[in-house]
Amino acid sequence: RLAGRKMAPTHVLRCCQRGLAWIPVIFIALVVCWSYYAYVVELCIFTIPSIGEKIVYLIFFHLSFIMFVWSYWKTIFTKPANPSKEFCLPKAEKERYEKEERPETQQEILWRAATSLPLYTRTGAGAIRYCDRCQVIKPDRCHHCSACDMCVLKMDHHCPWVNNCVGFSNYKFFILFLAYSLVYCLFIAATVLQYFIKFWTNELPDTHAKFHVLFLFFVAAMFCISILSLFSYHLWLVGKNRSTIEAFRAPVFRTGSDKNGFSLGFRKNIAQVFGDQKKYWLLPVFTSQGDGLTFPTRLVNADVEQATVTLQPEPNKR
């Protein structure tokens, strides 16, 4: 009974945390809905006098709006990829690991289990990377997300604005979300500017559209500035084939840390995220190379085992 009483508040707390985590997403959704109304109704229908200008603006607006919402949706609702069962310890080894108190012996158990796994990165101390929370040997570039409470393949970061972990399964969608949100805001700011000036200088009469047009420009310009810096940073990461975590803490290989360990050259780095077929690059559909469990590495030294994995054929494309 006592245990049940303790679990009940914990369960309620987790439910509250999950509910509160949706607040940033709801905020963005409300801002986007208002921007749609303000642009389509208040600007295009009530303010712009030219029918031709209205039609052109509405066509391009809806194109950017659809791509933005589509990529945002995919980033939010694509489940993070997790390590496969082969990275879990066998039952007998798992029991031995949990009973063992000496870290050295625990590492021996992990080393034996890892001999058949495609692992090329280590902890800073050169040990096997193991998650006690998920009870799984971490594949290369995999990290535990405390917010999602799971190990995420090629984890980049946990983003509160999408209430999801950004990693192998949705990193392309996240990049496109940033790109299309930037296009959306730039288009709004550019097309609203002349009417913003006319309202500001009282060339147009005071109507209920004035507030919406003025505020629309300020909001679009503000989001443009903030998104541009984040988008530029992630484009740089894609070009280097690094995650946000790896940019702050270089991955450790057999012969030491190397911030460029996964860099294959600019074109191949881009293909790792966006795939080989350029016709799909701008669409929020999954085209990233590999399976998220193993990654090709560049030849940085005379490590025979690492060289072997580099020269292997790329994993099956999905």
C-alpha positions as protocol buffer text, in pm:
chain_id: "A"
residue {
  index: 1
  type: ARG
  ca { x: 0 y: 0 z: 0 }
}
residue {
  index: 2
  type: LEU
  ca { x: 281 y: 239 z: 93 }
}
residue {
  index: 3
  type: ALA
  ca { x: 456 y: 170 z: -237 }
}
residue {
  index: 4
  type: GLY
  ca { x: 129 y: 235 z: -420 }
}
residue {
  index: 5
  type: ARG
  ca { x: 89 y: 569 z: -243 }
}
residue {
  index: 6
  type: LYS
  ca { x: 444 y: 670 z: -341 }
}
residue {
  index: 7
  type: MET
  ca { x: 390 y: 569 z: -704 }
}
residue {
  index: 8
  type: ALA
  ca { x: 63 y: 761 z: -739 }
}
residue {
  index: 9
  type: PRO
  ca { x: 214 y: 1111 z: -685 }
}
residue {
  index: 10
  type: THR
  ca { x: 506 y: 1020 z: -913 }
}
residue {
  index: 11
  type: HIS
  ca { x: 264 y: 914 z: -1186 }
}
residue {
  index: 12
  type: VAL
  ca { x: 65 y: 1236 z: -1145 }
}
residue {
  index: 13
  type: LEU
  ca { x: 387 y: 1440 z: -1157 }
}
residue {
  index: 14
  type: ARG
  ca { x: 496 y: 1270 z: -1480 }
}
residue {
  index: 15
  type: CYS
  ca { x: 155 y: 1336 z: -1637 }
}
residue {
  index: 16
  type: CYS
  ca { x: 181 y: 1703 z: -1539 }
}
residue {
  index: 17
  type: GLN
  ca { x: 533 y: 1724 z: -1683 }
}
residue {
  index: 18
  type: ARG
  ca { x: 418 y: 1568 z: -2009 }
}
residue {
  index: 19
  type: GLY
  ca { x: 126 y: 1810 z: -2027 }
}
residue {
  index: 20
  type: LEU
  ca { x: 340 y: 2115 z: -1954 }
}
residue {
  index: 21
  type: ALA
  ca { x: 592 y: 2004 z: -2217 }
}
residue {
  index: 22
  type: TRP
  ca { x: 331 y: 2076 z: -2486 }
}
residue {
  index: 23
  type: ILE
  ca { x: 302 y: 2446 z: -2388 }
}
residue {
  index: 24
  type: PRO
  ca { x: 581 y: 2568 z: -2626 }
}
residue {
  index: 25
  type: VAL
  ca { x: 428 y: 2367 z: -2914 }
}
residue {
  index: 26
  type: ILE
  ca { x: 79 y: 2506 z: -2840 }
}
residue {
  index: 27
  type: PHE
  ca { x: 227 y: 2858 z: -2826 }
}
residue {
  index: 28
  type: ILE
  ca { x: 390 y: 2815 z: -3171 }
}
residue {
  index: 29
  type: ALA
  ca { x: 66 y: 2665 z: -3309 }
}
residue {
  index: 30
  type: LEU
  ca { x: -137 y: 2963 z: -3183 }
}
residue {
  index: 31
  type: VAL
  ca { x: 112 y: 3214 z: -3328 }
}
residue {
  index: 32
  type: VAL
  ca { x: 104 y: 3033 z: -3666 }
}
residue {
  index: 33
  type: CYS
  ca { x: -279 y: 3023 z: -3667 }
}
residue {
  index: 34
  type: TRP
  ca { x: -296 y: 3394 z: -3589 }
}
residue {
  index: 35
  type: SER
  ca { x: -34 y: 3473 z: -3857 }
}
residue {
  index: 36
  type: TYR
  ca { x: -243 y: 3280 z: -4111 }
}
residue {
  index: 37
  type: TYR
  ca { x: -556 y: 3482 z: -4021 }
}
residue {
  index: 38
  type: ALA
  ca { x: -368 y: 3812 z: -4012 }
}
residue {
  index: 39
  type: TYR
  ca { x: -200 y: 3756 z: -4351 }
}
residue {
  index: 40
  type: VAL
  ca { x: -485 y: 3596 z: -4545 }
}
residue {
  index: 41
  type: VAL
  ca { x: -782 y: 3786 z: -4403 }
}
residue {
  index: 42
  type: GLU
  ca { x: -658 y: 4118 z: -4266 }
}
residue {
  index: 43
  type: LEU
  ca { x: -381 y: 4183 z: -4521 }
}
residue {
  index: 44
  type: CYS
  ca { x: -479 y: 4008 z: -4845 }
}
residue {
  index: 45
  type: ILE
  ca { x: -858 y: 4038 z: -4824 }
}
residue {
  index: 46
  type: PHE
  ca { x: -909 y: 4369 z: -4640 }
}
residue {
  index: 47
  type: THR
  ca { x: -593 y: 4573 z: -4706 }
}
residue {
  index: 48
  type: ILE
  ca { x: -439 y: 4491 z: -5048 }
}
residue {
  index: 49
  type: PRO
  ca { x: -643 y: 4662 z: -5325 }
}
residue {
  index: 50
  type: SER
  ca { x: -495 y: 4482 z: -5629 }
}
residue {
  index: 51
  type: ILE
  ca { x: -656 y: 4145 z: -5712 }
}
residue {
  index: 52
  type: GLY
  ca { x: -344 y: 4027 z: -5900 }
}
residue {
  index: 53
  type: GLU
  ca { x: -123 y: 4108 z: -5602 }
}
residue {
  index: 54
  type: LYS
  ca { x: -363 y: 3925 z: -5370 }
}
residue {
  index: 55
  type: ILE
  ca { x: -355 y: 3609 z: -5585 }
}
residue {
  index: 56
  type: VAL
  ca { x: 26 y: 3601 z: -5619 }
}
residue {
  index: 57
  type: TYR
  ca { x: 77 y: 3664 z: -5246 }
}
residue {
  index: 58
  type: LEU
  ca { x: -178 y: 3399 z: -5146 }
}
residue {
  index: 59
  type: ILE
  ca { x: -27 y: 3132 z: -5374 }
}
residue {
  index: 60
  type: PHE
  ca { x: 329 y: 3176 z: -5245 }
}
residue {
  index: 61
  type: PHE
  ca { x: 207 y: 3220 z: -4888 }
}
residue {
  index: 62
  type: HIS
  ca { x: 19 y: 2889 z: -4893 }
}
residue {
  index: 63
  type: LEU
  ca { x: 313 y: 2705 z: -5050 }
}
residue {
  index: 64
  type: SER
  ca { x: 548 y: 2816 z: -4772 }
}
residue {
  index: 65
  type: PHE
  ca { x: 276 y: 2761 z: -4509 }
}
residue {
  index: 66
  type: ILE
  ca { x: 210 y: 2399 z: -4618 }
}
residue {
  index: 67
  type: MET
  ca { x: 581 y: 2307 z: -4629 }
}
residue {
  index: 68
  type: PHE
  ca { x: 641 y: 2472 z: -4291 }
}
residue {
  index: 69
  type: VAL
  ca { x: 349 y: 2294 z: -4120 }
}
residue {
  index: 70
  type: TRP
  ca { x: 433 y: 1960 z: -4285 }
}
residue {
  index: 71
  type: SER
  ca { x: 797 y: 1964 z: -4172 }
}
residue {
  index: 72
  type: TYR
  ca { x: 702 y: 2091 z: -3823 }
}
residue {
  index: 73
  type: TRP
  ca { x: 446 y: 1810 z: -3788 }
}
residue {
  index: 74
  type: LYS
  ca { x: 699 y: 1545 z: -3894 }
}
residue {
  index: 75
  type: THR
  ca { x: 959 y: 1679 z: -3649 }
}
residue {
  index: 76
  type: ILE
  ca { x: 712 y: 1666 z: -3361 }
}
residue {
  index: 77
  type: PHE
  ca { x: 547 y: 1330 z: -3425 }
}
residue {
  index: 78
  type: THR
  ca { x: 834 y: 1119 z: -3561 }
}
residue {
  index: 79
  type: LYS
  ca { x: 932 y: 886 z: -3279 }
}
residue {
  index: 80
  type: PRO
  ca { x: 1303 y: 893 z: -3188 }
}
residue {
  index: 81
  type: ALA
  ca { x: 1492 y: 583 z: -3302 }
}
residue {
  index: 82
  type: ASN
  ca { x: 1623 y: 358 z: -3022 }
}
residue {
  index: 83
  type: PRO
  ca { x: 1900 y: 94 z: -3004 }
}
residue {
  index: 84
  type: SER
  ca { x: 1800 y: -249 z: -3134 }
}
residue {
  index: 85
  type: LYS
  ca { x: 1783 y: -563 z: -2917 }
}
residue {
  index: 86
  type: GLU
  ca { x: 2131 y: -675 z: -3021 }
}
residue {
  index: 87
  type: PHE
  ca { x: 2271 y: -392 z: -2805 }
}
residue {
  index: 88
  type: CYS
  ca { x: 2100 y: -529 z: -2492 }
}
residue {
  index: 89
  type: LEU
  ca { x: 2300 y: -757 z: -2267 }
}
residue {
  index: 90
  type: PRO
  ca { x: 2201 y: -1126 z: -2271 }
}
residue {
  index: 91
  type: LYS
  ca { x: 1994 y: -1218 z: -1965 }
}
residue {
  index: 92
  type: ALA
  ca { x: 2274 y: -1406 z: -1786 }
}
residue {
  index: 93
  type: GLU
  ca { x: 2530 y: -1129 z: -1852 }
}
residue {
  index: 94
  type: LYS
  ca { x: 2281 y: -864 z: -1742 }
}
residue {
  index: 95
  type: GLU
  ca { x: 2225 y: -1042 z: -1408 }
}
residue {
  index: 96
  type: ARG
  ca { x: 2602 y: -1074 z: -1356 }
}
residue {
  index: 97
  type: TYR
  ca { x: 2649 y: -705 z: -1439 }
}
residue {
  index: 98
  type: GLU
  ca { x: 2383 y: -593 z: -1190 }
}
residue {
  index: 99
  type: LYS
  ca { x: 2518 y: -813 z: -910 }
}
residue {
  index: 100
  type: GLU
  ca { x: 2879 y: -711 z: -969 }
}
residue {
  index: 101
  type: GLU
  ca { x: 2999 y: -419 z: -755 }
}
residue {
  index: 102
  type: ARG
  ca { x: 3347 y: -373 z: -900 }
}
residue {
  index: 103
  type: PRO
  ca { x: 3356 y: -136 z: -1202 }
}
residue {
  index: 104
  type: GLU
  ca { x: 3652 y: -327 z: -1352 }
}
residue {
  index: 105
  type: THR
  ca { x: 3457 y: -653 z: -1363 }
}
residue {
  index: 106
  type: GLN
  ca { x: 3149 y: -476 z: -1497 }
}
residue {
  index: 107
  type: GLN
  ca { x: 3362 y: -340 z: -1781 }
}
residue {
  index: 108
  type: GLU
  ca { x: 3493 y: -692 z: -1854 }
}
residue {
  index: 109
  type: ILE
  ca { x: 3132 y: -810 z: -1892 }
}
residue {
  index: 110
  type: LEU
  ca { x: 3057 y: -520 z: -2126 }
}
residue {
  index: 111
  type: TRP
  ca { x: 3372 y: -580 z: -2332 }
}
residue {
  index: 112
  type: ARG
  ca { x: 3277 y: -945 z: -2386 }
}
residue {
  index: 113
  type: ALA
  ca { x: 2925 y: -849 z: -2492 }
}
residue {
  index: 114
  type: ALA
  ca { x: 3057 y: -575 z: -2722 }
}
residue {
  index: 115
  type: THR
  ca { x: 3300 y: -794 z: -2919 }
}
residue {
  index: 116
  type: SER
  ca { x: 3031 y: -882 z: -3176 }
}
residue {
  index: 117
  type: LEU
  ca { x: 2889 y: -528 z: -3194 }
}
residue {
  index: 118
  type: PRO
  ca { x: 2992 y: -257 z: -3445 }
}
residue {
  index: 119
  type: LEU
  ca { x: 3125 y: -14 z: -3183 }
}
residue {
  index: 120
  type: TYR
  ca { x: 3404 y: 233 z: -3256 }
}
residue {
  index: 121
  type: THR
  ca { x: 3355 y: 503 z: -2993 }
}
residue {
  index: 122
  type: ARG
  ca { x: 3429 y: 491 z: -2621 }
}
residue {
  index: 123
  type: THR
  ca { x: 3381 y: 697 z: -2308 }
}
residue {
  index: 124
  type: GLY
  ca { x: 3642 y: 960 z: -2224 }
}
residue {
  index: 125
  type: ALA
  ca { x: 3818 y: 697 z: -2012 }
}
residue {
  index: 126
  type: GLY
  ca { x: 3818 y: 447 z: -2298 }
}
residue {
  index: 127
  type: ALA
  ca { x: 3541 y: 228 z: -2155 }
}
residue {
  index: 128
  type: ILE
  ca { x: 3235 y: 79 z: -2327 }
}
residue {
  index: 129
  type: ARG
  ca { x: 2946 y: 328 z: -2329 }
}
residue {
  index: 130
  type: TYR
  ca { x: 2663 y: 169 z: -2132 }
}
residue {
  index: 131
  type: CYS
  ca { x: 2330 y: 321 z: -2022 }
}
residue {
  index: 132
  type: ASP
  ca { x: 2231 y: 198 z: -1676 }
}
residue {
  index: 133
  type: ARG
  ca { x: 1889 y: 359 z: -1713 }
}
residue {
  index: 134
  type: CYS
  ca { x: 1796 y: 181 z: -2040 }
}
residue {
  index: 135
  type: GLN
  ca { x: 2026 y: -115 z: -1966 }
}
residue {
  index: 136
  type: VAL
  ca { x: 2172 y: -110 z: -2315 }
}
residue {
  index: 137
  type: ILE
  ca { x: 2517 y: -74 z: -2470 }
}
residue {
  index: 138
  type: LYS
  ca { x: 2507 y: 258 z: -2655 }
}
residue {
  index: 139
  type: PRO
  ca { x: 2571 y: 242 z: -3030 }
}
residue {
  index: 140
  type: ASP
  ca { x: 2803 y: 507 z: -3178 }
}
residue {
  index: 141
  type: ARG
  ca { x: 2656 y: 860 z: -3156 }
}
residue {
  index: 142
  type: CYS
  ca { x: 2371 y: 736 z: -2933 }
}
residue {
  index: 143
  type: HIS
  ca { x: 2296 y: 923 z: -2610 }
}
residue {
  index: 144
  type: HIS
  ca { x: 2041 y: 905 z: -2331 }
}
residue {
  index: 145
  type: CYS
  ca { x: 1781 y: 1184 z: -2327 }
}
residue {
  index: 146
  type: SER
  ca { x: 1667 y: 1259 z: -1974 }
}
residue {
  index: 147
  type: ALA
  ca { x: 1356 y: 1445 z: -2099 }
}
residue {
  index: 148
  type: CYS
  ca { x: 1239 y: 1152 z: -2316 }
}
residue {
  index: 149
  type: ASP
  ca { x: 1385 y: 898 z: -2071 }
}
residue {
  index: 150
  type: MET
  ca { x: 1531 y: 684 z: -2350 }
}
residue {
  index: 151
  type: CYS
  ca { x: 1847 y: 631 z: -2550 }
}
residue {
  index: 152
  type: VAL
  ca { x: 1820 y: 806 z: -2887 }
}
residue {
  index: 153
  type: LEU
  ca { x: 2018 y: 708 z: -3198 }
}
residue {
  index: 154
  type: LYS
  ca { x: 2246 y: 987 z: -3327 }
}
residue {
  index: 155
  type: MET
  ca { x: 2096 y: 1223 z: -3070 }
}
residue {
  index: 156
  type: ASP
  ca { x: 2140 y: 1591 z: -3152 }
}
residue {
  index: 157
  type: HIS
  ca { x: 1940 y: 1761 z: -2876 }
}
residue {
  index: 158
  type: HIS
  ca { x: 1603 y: 1768 z: -2705 }
}
residue {
  index: 159
  type: CYS
  ca { x: 1400 y: 2056 z: -2848 }
}
residue {
  index: 160
  type: PRO
  ca { x: 1120 y: 2200 z: -2629 }
}
residue {
  index: 161
  type: TRP
  ca { x: 970 y: 2381 z: -2932 }
}
residue {
  index: 162
  type: VAL
  ca { x: 883 y: 2045 z: -3089 }
}
residue {
  index: 163
  type: ASN
  ca { x: 851 y: 1855 z: -2758 }
}
residue {
  index: 164
  type: ASN
  ca { x: 1064 y: 1580 z: -2905 }
}
residue {
  index: 165
  type: CYS
  ca { x: 1418 y: 1455 z: -2923 }
}
residue {
  index: 166
  type: VAL
  ca { x: 1595 y: 1551 z: -3245 }
}
residue {
  index: 167
  type: GLY
  ca { x: 1805 y: 1262 z: -3368 }
}
residue {
  index: 168
  type: PHE
  ca { x: 1861 y: 1013 z: -3649 }
}
residue {
  index: 169
  type: SER
  ca { x: 1491 y: 958 z: -3729 }
}
residue {
  index: 170
  type: ASN
  ca { x: 1389 y: 1326 z: -3757 }
}
residue {
  index: 171
  type: TYR
  ca { x: 1703 y: 1540 z: -3797 }
}
residue {
  index: 172
  type: LYS
  ca { x: 1630 y: 1602 z: -4166 }
}
residue {
  index: 173
  type: PHE
  ca { x: 1275 y: 1709 z: -4073 }
}
residue {
  index: 174
  type: PHE
  ca { x: 1414 y: 1946 z: -3810 }
}
residue {
  index: 175
  type: ILE
  ca { x: 1650 y: 2110 z: -4063 }
}
residue {
  index: 176
  type: LEU
  ca { x: 1360 y: 2151 z: -4310 }
}
residue {
  index: 177
  type: PHE
  ca { x: 1139 y: 2287 z: -4031 }
}
residue {
  index: 178
  type: LEU
  ca { x: 1399 y: 2557 z: -3964 }
}
residue {
  index: 179
  type: ALA
  ca { x: 1438 y: 2624 z: -4338 }
}
residue {
  index: 180
  type: TYR
  ca { x: 1066 y: 2655 z: -4413 }
}
residue {
  index: 181
  type: SER
  ca { x: 991 y: 2854 z: -4099 }
}
residue {
  index: 182
  type: LEU
  ca { x: 1264 y: 3098 z: -4210 }
}
residue {
  index: 183
  type: VAL
  ca { x: 1115 y: 3116 z: -4563 }
}
residue {
  index: 184
  type: TYR
  ca { x: 767 y: 3163 z: -4413 }
}
residue {
  index: 185
  type: CYS
  ca { x: 879 y: 3451 z: -4188 }
}
residue {
  index: 186
  type: LEU
  ca { x: 1093 y: 3615 z: -4458 }
}
residue {
  index: 187
  type: PHE
  ca { x: 807 y: 3604 z: -4709 }
}
residue {
  index: 188
  type: ILE
  ca { x: 564 y: 3756 z: -4459 }
}
residue {
  index: 189
  type: ALA
  ca { x: 808 y: 4029 z: -4354 }
}
residue {
  index: 190
  type: ALA
  ca { x: 897 y: 4119 z: -4715 }
}
residue {
  index: 191
  type: THR
  ca { x: 539 y: 4137 z: -4843 }
}
residue {
  index: 192
  type: VAL
  ca { x: 396 y: 4309 z: -4535 }
}
residue {
  index: 193
  type: LEU
  ca { x: 669 y: 4577 z: -4523 }
}
residue {
  index: 194
  type: GLN
  ca { x: 514 y: 4828 z: -4767 }
}
residue {
  index: 195
  type: TYR
  ca { x: 175 y: 4811 z: -4592 }
}
residue {
  index: 196
  type: PHE
  ca { x: 346 y: 4831 z: -4253 }
}
residue {
  index: 197
  type: ILE
  ca { x: 507 y: 5162 z: -4367 }
}
residue {
  index: 198
  type: LYS
  ca { x: 174 y: 5292 z: -4505 }
}
residue {
  index: 199
  type: PHE
  ca { x: -6 y: 5218 z: -4179 }
}
residue {
  index: 200
  type: TRP
  ca { x: 285 y: 5359 z: -3976 }
}
residue {
  index: 201
  type: THR
  ca { x: 288 y: 5685 z: -4174 }
}
residue {
  index: 202
  type: ASN
  ca { x: -95 y: 5701 z: -4178 }
}
residue {
  index: 203
  type: GLU
  ca { x: -115 y: 5670 z: -4557 }
}
residue {
  index: 204
  type: LEU
  ca { x: -379 y: 5405 z: -4498 }
}
residue {
  index: 205
  type: PRO
  ca { x: -679 y: 5476 z: -4275 }
}
residue {
  index: 206
  type: ASP
  ca { x: -699 y: 5331 z: -3925 }
}
residue {
  index: 207
  type: THR
  ca { x: -890 y: 5003 z: -3949 }
}
residue {
  index: 208
  type: HIS
  ca { x: -901 y: 4679 z: -3752 }
}
residue {
  index: 209
  type: ALA
  ca { x: -637 y: 4548 z: -3996 }
}
residue {
  index: 210
  type: LYS
  ca { x: -377 y: 4804 z: -3880 }
}
residue {
  index: 211
  type: PHE
  ca { x: -293 y: 4626 z: -3554 }
}
residue {
  index: 212
  type: HIS
  ca { x: -263 y: 4287 z: -3727 }
}
residue {
  index: 213
  type: VAL
  ca { x: -40 y: 4418 z: -4008 }
}
residue {
  index: 214
  type: LEU
  ca { x: 191 y: 4612 z: -3775 }
}
residue {
  index: 215
  type: PHE
  ca { x: 221 y: 4326 z: -3527 }
}
residue {
  index: 216
  type: LEU
  ca { x: 262 y: 4070 z: -3807 }
}
residue {
  index: 217
  type: PHE
  ca { x: 572 y: 4248 z: -3937 }
}
residue {
  index: 218
  type: PHE
  ca { x: 730 y: 4274 z: -3591 }
}
residue {
  index: 219
  type: VAL
  ca { x: 665 y: 3906 z: -3509 }
}
residue {
  index: 220
  type: ALA
  ca { x: 790 y: 3784 z: -3851 }
}
residue {
  index: 221
  type: ALA
  ca { x: 1107 y: 3996 z: -3827 }
}
residue {
  index: 222
  type: MET
  ca { x: 1175 y: 3878 z: -3469 }
}
residue {
  index: 223
  type: PHE
  ca { x: 1137 y: 3509 z: -3560 }
}
residue {
  index: 224
  type: CYS
  ca { x: 1353 y: 3563 z: -3872 }
}
residue {
  index: 225
  type: ILE
  ca { x: 1648 y: 3682 z: -3666 }
}
residue {
  index: 226
  type: SER
  ca { x: 1624 y: 3401 z: -3409 }
}
residue {
  index: 227
  type: ILE
  ca { x: 1567 y: 3123 z: -3664 }
}
residue {
  index: 228
  type: LEU
  ca { x: 1842 y: 3244 z: -3900 }
}
residue {
  index: 229
  type: SER
  ca { x: 2117 y: 3198 z: -3640 }
}
residue {
  index: 230
  type: LEU
  ca { x: 1993 y: 2850 z: -3539 }
}
residue {
  index: 231
  type: PHE
  ca { x: 1946 y: 2741 z: -3903 }
}
residue {
  index: 232
  type: SER
  ca { x: 2294 y: 2863 z: -3998 }
}
residue {
  index: 233
  type: TYR
  ca { x: 2448 y: 2673 z: -3707 }
}
residue {
  index: 234
  type: HIS
  ca { x: 2275 y: 2345 z: -3802 }
}
residue {
  index: 235
  type: LEU
  ca { x: 2374 y: 2384 z: -4168 }
}
residue {
  index: 236
  type: TRP
  ca { x: 2733 y: 2413 z: -4045 }
}
residue {
  index: 237
  type: LEU
  ca { x: 2686 y: 2097 z: -3837 }
}
residue {
  index: 238
  type: VAL
  ca { x: 2546 y: 1907 z: -4138 }
}
residue {
  index: 239
  type: GLY
  ca { x: 2846 y: 2015 z: -4348 }
}
residue {
  index: 240
  type: LYS
  ca { x: 3079 y: 1881 z: -4077 }
}
residue {
  index: 241
  type: ASN
  ca { x: 2865 y: 1570 z: -4007 }
}
residue {
  index: 242
  type: ARG
  ca { x: 2847 y: 1653 z: -3636 }
}
residue {
  index: 243
  type: SER
  ca { x: 2563 y: 1656 z: -3390 }
}
residue {
  index: 244
  type: THR
  ca { x: 2517 y: 1939 z: -3139 }
}
residue {
  index: 245
  type: ILE
  ca { x: 2648 y: 1706 z: -2866 }
}
residue {
  index: 246
  type: GLU
  ca { x: 2959 y: 1620 z: -3072 }
}
residue {
  index: 247
  type: ALA
  ca { x: 3022 y: 1988 z: -3141 }
}
residue {
  index: 248
  type: PHE
  ca { x: 3054 y: 2047 z: -2766 }
}
residue {
  index: 249
  type: ARG
  ca { x: 3217 y: 1714 z: -2679 }
}
residue {
  index: 250
  type: ALA
  ca { x: 3420 y: 1539 z: -2948 }
}
residue {
  index: 251
  type: PRO
  ca { x: 3353 y: 1164 z: -2988 }
}
residue {
  index: 252
  type: VAL
  ca { x: 3624 y: 938 z: -2850 }
}
residue {
  index: 253
  type: PHE
  ca { x: 3759 y: 662 z: -3077 }
}
residue {
  index: 254
  type: ARG
  ca { x: 4008 y: 386 z: -3001 }
}
residue {
  index: 255
  type: THR
  ca { x: 4300 y: 620 z: -3044 }
}
residue {
  index: 256
  type: GLY
  ca { x: 4148 y: 924 z: -2872 }
}
residue {
  index: 257
  type: SER
  ca { x: 3896 y: 1200 z: -2932 }
}
residue {
  index: 258
  type: ASP
  ca { x: 3842 y: 1337 z: -3283 }
}
residue {
  index: 259
  type: LYS
  ca { x: 3585 y: 1608 z: -3358 }
}
residue {
  index: 260
  type: ASN
  ca { x: 3602 y: 1522 z: -3731 }
}
residue {
  index: 261
  type: GLY
  ca { x: 3584 y: 1146 z: -3682 }
}
residue {
  index: 262
  type: PHE
  ca { x: 3256 y: 1109 z: -3872 }
}
residue {
  index: 263
  type: SER
  ca { x: 3331 y: 1369 z: -4140 }
}
residue {
  index: 264
  type: LEU
  ca { x: 3343 y: 1214 z: -4488 }
}
residue {
  index: 265
  type: GLY
  ca { x: 3378 y: 1533 z: -4693 }
}
residue {
  index: 266
  type: PHE
  ca { x: 3117 y: 1803 z: -4757 }
}
residue {
  index: 267
  type: ARG
  ca { x: 2907 y: 1622 z: -5020 }
}
residue {
  index: 268
  type: LYS
  ca { x: 2900 y: 1289 z: -4838 }
}
residue {
  index: 269
  type: ASN
  ca { x: 2822 y: 1465 z: -4510 }
}
residue {
  index: 270
  type: ILE
  ca { x: 2514 y: 1624 z: -4667 }
}
residue {
  index: 271
  type: ALA
  ca { x: 2412 y: 1289 z: -4818 }
}
residue {
  index: 272
  type: GLN
  ca { x: 2428 y: 1131 z: -4470 }
}
residue {
  index: 273
  type: VAL
  ca { x: 2135 y: 1352 z: -4361 }
}
residue {
  index: 274
  type: PHE
  ca { x: 1949 y: 1420 z: -4688 }
}
residue {
  index: 275
  type: GLY
  ca { x: 2026 y: 1107 z: -4890 }
}
residue {
  index: 276
  type: ASP
  ca { x: 2157 y: 1055 z: -5245 }
}
residue {
  index: 277
  type: GLN
  ca { x: 1844 y: 1156 z: -5438 }
}
residue {
  index: 278
  type: LYS
  ca { x: 1832 y: 1535 z: -5457 }
}
residue {
  index: 279
  type: LYS
  ca { x: 1467 y: 1537 z: -5569 }
}
residue {
  index: 280
  type: TYR
  ca { x: 1369 y: 1441 z: -5211 }
}
residue {
  index: 281
  type: TRP
  ca { x: 1597 y: 1685 z: -5028 }
}
residue {
  index: 282
  type: LEU
  ca { x: 1334 y: 1958 z: -4987 }
}
residue {
  index: 283
  type: LEU
  ca { x: 1054 y: 1720 z: -4889 }
}
residue {
  index: 284
  type: PRO
  ca { x: 998 y: 1612 z: -4526 }
}
residue {
  index: 285
  type: VAL
  ca { x: 1021 y: 1241 z: -4606 }
}
residue {
  index: 286
  type: PHE
  ca { x: 1288 y: 1016 z: -4456 }
}
residue {
  index: 287
  type: THR
  ca { x: 1587 y: 979 z: -4688 }
}
residue {
  index: 288
  type: SER
  ca { x: 1884 y: 977 z: -4445 }
}
residue {
  index: 289
  type: GLN
  ca { x: 2150 y: 713 z: -4509 }
}
residue {
  index: 290
  type: GLY
  ca { x: 2214 y: 418 z: -4281 }
}
residue {
  index: 291
  type: ASP
  ca { x: 2027 y: 259 z: -3994 }
}
residue {
  index: 292
  type: GLY
  ca { x: 2133 y: 492 z: -3711 }
}
residue {
  index: 293
  type: LEU
  ca { x: 2330 y: 211 z: -3541 }
}
residue {
  index: 294
  type: THR
  ca { x: 2653 y: 225 z: -3741 }
}
residue {
  index: 295
  type: PHE
  ca { x: 2821 y: 513 z: -3920 }
}
residue {
  index: 296
  type: PRO
  ca { x: 3112 y: 530 z: -4165 }
}
residue {
  index: 297
  type: THR
  ca { x: 3418 y: 707 z: -4021 }
}
residue {
  index: 298
  type: ARG
  ca { x: 3702 y: 883 z: -4196 }
}
residue {
  index: 299
  type: LEU
  ca { x: 4054 y: 737 z: -4201 }
}
residue {
  index: 300
  type: VAL
  ca { x: 4222 y: 944 z: -3934 }
}
residue {
  index: 301
  type: ASN
  ca { x: 4496 y: 702 z: -3833 }
}
residue {
  index: 302
  type: ALA
  ca { x: 4639 y: 355 z: -3881 }
}
residue {
  index: 303
  type: ASP
  ca { x: 4366 y: 191 z: -3673 }
}
residue {
  index: 304
  type: VAL
  ca { x: 4311 y: -128 z: -3872 }
}
residue {
  index: 305
  type: GLU
  ca { x: 3969 y: -205 z: -3727 }
}
residue {
  index: 306
  type: GLN
  ca { x: 3847 y: 151 z: -3786 }
}
residue {
  index: 307
  type: ALA
  ca { x: 3987 y: 145 z: -4140 }
}
residue {
  index: 308
  type: THR
  ca { x: 3797 y: -177 z: -4204 }
}
residue {
  index: 309
  type: VAL
  ca { x: 3463 y: -26 z: -4111 }
}
residue {
  index: 310
  type: THR
  ca { x: 3536 y: 285 z: -4319 }
}
residue {
  index: 311
  type: LEU
  ca { x: 3598 y: 79 z: -4629 }
}
residue {
  index: 312
  type: GLN
  ca { x: 3291 y: -137 z: -4584 }
}
residue {
  index: 313
  type: PRO
  ca { x: 2991 y: -70 z: -4813 }
}
residue {
  index: 314
  type: GLU
  ca { x: 2747 y: 184 z: -4671 }
}
residue {
  index: 315
  type: PRO
  ca { x: 2456 y: 41 z: -4472 }
}
residue {
  index: 316
  type: ASN
  ca { x: 2133 y: -20 z: -4659 }
}
residue {
  index: 317
  type: LYS
  ca { x: 1958 y: 309 z: -4736 }
}
residue {
  index: 318
  type: ARG
  ca { x: 1614 y: 359 z: -4598 }
}
